[in-house]
Amino acid sequence: MVGLRYGLYKNGCTSIGDCTNLGIAMPAAIPVAKSFTEFIRKSKREPHVQHSGTGHWHTLTVRTYLTVNVLAMVDPQPRLLDEEEIEADQYSLKESYTQGEGQDASITSLYFRVLGGKVNTPATEKLYELIAEWANVSPSTTVLDICCGTGTIGLSLANKVMSVIGIEMSYPAIQDAKANARINGITNAVFHCAKVEDIINKTVNSLSSPQYQDAVALVDPPRAGLHQMFKKM
């Protein structure tokens, strides 16, 4: 379903509701949402599922203007797709809104924005240097990299600490993290594919022995925020 979240993910809400009967929704946006729902149903790619970190079609943003123009921005998360497959998805979306069922939505501007993008390497390196400084890591430190993604933060600290433990619910991201560790010859990092709230207690308890007294947690949460249960710890 294409719709609106009933509440905040960080409060534990994962439900999406129909937006077509929502009083505050702009009338011109509703046909866009309806047609995108039909497009996803016919697509061979799965829709994004927030709590499992899976799926391809991530976000639809619709903007309407007093000039009667309607802008739609579709954000896929291609994960393991190659450039040719991404271009095919872009073409099928454009075809749907120009020649298919979506043409009645009267979209005047359609954007296809692949999530990810380029990294500002110098700024990122400086940021990670500051993280190491502020976390006061040492050769005896164990780093808990919460919501680690592909492991970049934890792995950047691996040569400065005793060990790194990464937690991430996205299976493709965890596979990338393991590959990044292997490519860089890092052997003191382990990665767990799980929701933070499902594994954090067990992970923290495993660090109760004296050799793990110097432990620090780093959190780079998703846009939706951390689950409320983790924040209460």
Helices and strands as residue ranges (DSSP letters): E 3-5, G 9-11, E 16-18, G 27-29, H 30-42, E 57-64, E 70-76, H 83-98, G 101-105, E 109-112, H 121-135, E 142-146, H 152-157, G 158-160, E 163-168, H 171-183, E 189-193, H 196-205, G 210-212, E 215-219, H 228-231
